[in-house]
Amino acid sequence: MSVNTPVAADKMGNARWIQLGLGLVAMMAISSPQYVWTLFVKPFQGATGAEAPAIQFTFSLLIVLQTFLSPAQGWLLDRFAPRLLVTAGALLSGLGWVLSAWAESLLSLYATYGLLCGVGTGIVYVGIVGLMVRWFPDMRGFATGVVAAGCGFGAFLTTFPIDAMQRSLGHRPTLVTFGVILGLVGAAASLFLRMPSSAHAAPVVRGATSARRDYAPGEMLRTKLFWLLFLMMTMMSTGGLTVISQFAPFTRDFGVADVTVFGLAALPLALTIDRVTNGLTRPFFGWVSDRIGRENTMGLAFLLEAVAIALLLAYRDNAMAVVLLSGLVFFGWGEIFSLFPATLTDSFGTANATTNYGFLYMAQGVGSILGAPGAAQLRQMTGSWLPVFGLIIVMDVVTALLALFVLKPMRSGLATQERMALSAAE
């Protein structure tokens, strides 16, 4: 649990709020490749002639490259000016969409939407988060939540326009148009990013379970705490990415995708609401965690998602219920992108924050494999979505319990060991 430090905030001045705003815009610009993917599954099937699991592998590849390359990207961002690297990432993401418009084989789809978008979005995401944990040591949960909200909320602005344009003109013009727009917007915001200088440096904020020293990546990887966090983030990522990647297929199976709700088709309406709640939850629960502690907040949020998934299953044939409950599902899920980086930096320090988070962010890649082709395969094998969602509920509950009863004492014990080591050294 962190401690507010007004002196630190005054010392950093308005510069950090400008950086927060720029980071938010850049994150919004790279959100669509991940969060509107489900709208392109059917058109890509038609263009390539491939079956659903093979098409869904594109989504997994995007997330795997976005996450598995993040330690190397984080290392570069920790050592060089983030401005040019993040700008290049935004342009790569947009280029991936533009080139995927002409994909007529699985290989070309994997190379464009999967490879270019995956590498580009990963550079932007890890770079922005790594910057914010440095600019906001006194409000780490809130700040990472705000920029992570951009990645969840940005697609809110594009879901309906993309859906409408695709229905009228097809997926190719849609991908080209939005690829160019989003790539240029992200690059324009990224050009003004920078690390905090000594003039803006704030003292390190220490809480009851905050790191007393900075851990190198190798040191962090040798701790049980890191691997517990990795396991927890993997389970939570799997559940959320299953819903994201499979939302269109399972609403069609439920027979509610095209049902009119509030004068709009249920599928794009639900996707739009989901983007709002997926965005709002990140700064909200980040702010909550700054006050009541990371682990307590995890327990609350993860159990909320479990309840929401259970209700979604119970009312799966009711279009209005599916729309509203899907929003609640994402309100209980999206906060992992503020809680986990804040917890990691609290535990292992800021000096190598971007590189260290790059290693944890790989859990999102593991979750994408289990949540996209893995879930599609399980659905094919069982002929039902019920086992898929039942598994998500179990993982949510287990992760909440791990946060409350394993992570909390483990972090407290690590902090105690550090205090004793420092006292002995003095």
Secondary structure, 3 states (H helix, E strand, C coil): CCCCCHHHHHHHCCHHHHHHHHHHHHHHHCCHHHHCHHHHHHHHHHHHCCCHHHHHHHHHHHHHHHHHCHHHHHHHHHHCCHHHHHHHHHHHHHHHHHHHCCCCCHHHHHHHHHHHHHHHHHHHHHHHHHHHHHHCCCCHHHHHHHHHHHHHHHHHCCHHHHHHHHHHHCHHHHHHHHHHHHHHHHHHHHCCCCCCCHHHCCCCCCCCCCCCCCCCHHHHHCCHHHHHHHHHHHHHHHHHHHHHHHHHHHHHHHCCCCCEECCEEHHHHHHHHHHHHHHHHHHHHHHHHHHHCHHHHHHHHHHHHHHHHHHHHHCCCCHHHHHHHHHHHHHCCCCHHHHHHHHHHHHHCCCCHHHHHHHHHHHHHHHHHHHCHHHHHHHHHHCCCHHHHHHHHHHHHHHHHHHHHHHHHHHHHHHHHHHHHHHHHC
